[in-house]
Amino acid sequence: MLVGSYTDPYFGTVQGATYFQPILENALSLPEGAIYDSLVLNLYYDKYFYGDTTKTTEVAVHALKTDILDRSSYYNTSTMEYDAEPLAKRKLLLRPNSDSTLSIRLPNTLGRKIFDTANANLLNTNNQWLEIVKGLVIRSDAGKSGSLTGFGFGRDSDQNAVKTGNVTLYYHTTTADGFTNATFPFRIQASYTQILEDRSNTELSKLSGQRIIATPSAQLGEKGYIQEGLGVITRIDLPYLRTLKDVKYSVPNRAFLRITPIKESVTKQMFAPASLSAYWCDQNNMPISVLSDLSDGSKPVMANYIVDYINNTEYYLLDVSSYVSGVLASNISDNGGLMLLTSSLNTSSQYMEQGGALQTGTRRLVFGTQKNADRGIKLELYYTTVKPN
C-alpha cells in the first residue's frame, strides 16, 4: 500500500494512492449501554519509502462509490470513482522506518452511522457493512515533492510478515467501577496501489509508451532508465556478438555486464536498487528465457549493488555468460537482447505476475551509454586464445 508523491529530476512527478476495502469478518454486536467514541483508520508502516521523508505530506481519505471487488483485477494506472469531498485530511511527517501507526480519525457522522446500525442489530454480514462503506482511497496531491511511503498489507517489500491496516470503531461502556473501553476492527482485505507519473518535463517524455517499440538511448540523452513500479525497462543489444565466431583460435569463457549509475542520480532519498537481474528477450521485447547463473544453474542471473569505497565507485556486475554462449550456439539471425529489471526472476513471465519485478515500488536507476560523458555500461569479455603451431 503506497501513499504520497515526489518529484524526481530524471523521472518526473510520481504519485501513489491506495484503494482498499475494509471488511466485516464477524457480526458487530454492541453491549447494552455502549457509548460511541470515534472511528479511526489505522495503517502500519512497512519500512518502504522513496523520496524525501523530511517534508510534510498532506493525505486525504475519500469514500469509494463502488465495490472494489466488482472487478477481478486492476492495473496500477486503474482508478475508481470516489466522493470529491474527503472524509478526512491530515498533514504529517511520514515516518516509514518507525514502529508507529498512522492514524486518521474519520468523521463522527460516519462513525455514528456505523454505531447506530450495529446498535439496531443490523450489522451482521459484510454485505450490510458494504451498504455503508464500499471502500476507501487514501491519497495526496500530485506535484508536491515529498515521499512515497509503504504501509503493510500482509507482506513488506522483503516478504516479511507485517501488520495489515484496519478501520476501528472505538466505544465504551459504563459500570459501577467506571469506564470500560472497547474496539471493533474492520480488517482491510482487498487493496491495490495506483501509481501515476508525469514525465512531461523530462527526457522520458519521448518514450513511445508501447512495450514492443523501444526508444533509442540517442533520443534520451544517451542514458538508460529503469523504474520498477512504472514499468520502465532498459533493453541492451549486443549486435556484434556473433562476430566472435570469426575470431580464429579463440573461445569466449565468461562475460560480465558492468552497470555504473550516473553519480548525481544516486542520493539518500532516491537510492539505487539493491540488485539488478537480466533476462533474454526477443525483437518485440517479450521474454525468451531467464538467464541462468553459470555457477549455479538453478539460480537466475542477479547482481547486488556494490559500493567500492577504495576506488570510489558504485556498480552492478551481471554475469551474462549464458546469454553470450546462447547467441554463439544459435543460428538465428536475430540475437534478441537483454532486459534489465530491479528484481530477480524465476520464470520468463514473472515480470507480469502478481508481486513480480514491476510491482514492488518505484526504485529506479539511471546510467550513461557508451556515448555519454559519464559512461556507465561496459561488457567485460574473458576468452581463451590458442596459439597454433
C-alpha positions, 0 to 999 in steps of 0.5 A: 500500500503506497501513499504520497508523491515526489518529484524526481529530476530524471523521472518526473512527478510520481504519485501513489494512492491506495484503494482498499476495502475494509471488511466485516469478518464477524457480526458487530454486536454492541453491549447494552449501554455502549457509548460511541467514541470515534472511528479511526483508520489505522495503517502500519508502516512497512519500512518502504519509502522513496523520496524525501521523508523530511517534508510534510505530506498532506493525505486525504481519505475519500469514500469509494462509490463502488465495490472494489471487488466488482472487478477481478483485477486492476492495473496500477494506472486503474482508478475508481470513482470516489466522493470529491469531498474527503472524509478526512485530511491530515498533514504529517511527517511520514515516518516509514522506518518507525514502529508507529501507526498512522492514524486518521480519525474519520468523521463522527457522522460516519462513525455514528452511522456505523454505531447506530446500525450495529446498535439496531442489530443490523450489522451482521454480514459484510454485505450490510457493512458494504451498504455503508462503506464500499471502500476507501482511497487514501491519497495526496496531491500530485506535484508536491515533492515529498515521499512515497511511503509503504504501509503493510498489507500482509507482506513488506517489500522483503516478504516479511510478515507485517501488520495489515491496516484496519478501520476501528470503531472505538466505544465504551461502556459504563459500570459501577467501577467506571469506564470500560473501553472497547474496539471493533476492527474492520480488517482491510482485505482487498487493496491495490496501489495506483501509481501515476507519473508525469514525465512531461518535463523530462527526457522520458517524455519521448518514450513511445509508451508501447512495450514492443517499440523501444526508444533509442538511448540517442533520443534520451540523452544517451542514458538508460532508465529503469523504474520498477513500479512504472514499468520502465525497462532498459533493453541492451543489444549486443549486435556484434556478438556473433562476430566472435565466431570469426575470431580464429583460435579463440573461445569466449569463457565468461562475460560480465555486464558492468552497470555504473549509475550516473553519480548525481542520480544516486542520493539518500532519498532516491537510492539505487536498487539493491540488485539488478537481474537480466533476462533474454528477450526477443525483437518485440521485447517479450521474454525468451528465457531467464538467464541462468547463473553459470555457477549455479544453474538453478539460480537466475542471473542477479547482481547486488549493488556494490559500493567500492569505497577504495576506488570510489565507485558504485556498480552492478556486475551481471554475469551474462555468460549464458546469454553470450554462449546462447547467441554463439550456439544459435543460428538465428539471425536475430540475437534478441537482447537483454532486459534489465529489471530491479528484481530477480526472476524465476520464470520468463513471465514473472515480470507480469505476475502478481508481486513480480519485478514491476510491482514492488515500488518505484526504485529506479536507476539511471546510467550513461551509454557508451556515448555519454560523458559519464559512461556507465555500461561496459561488457567485460569479455574473458576468452581463451586464445590458442596459439597454433603451431 
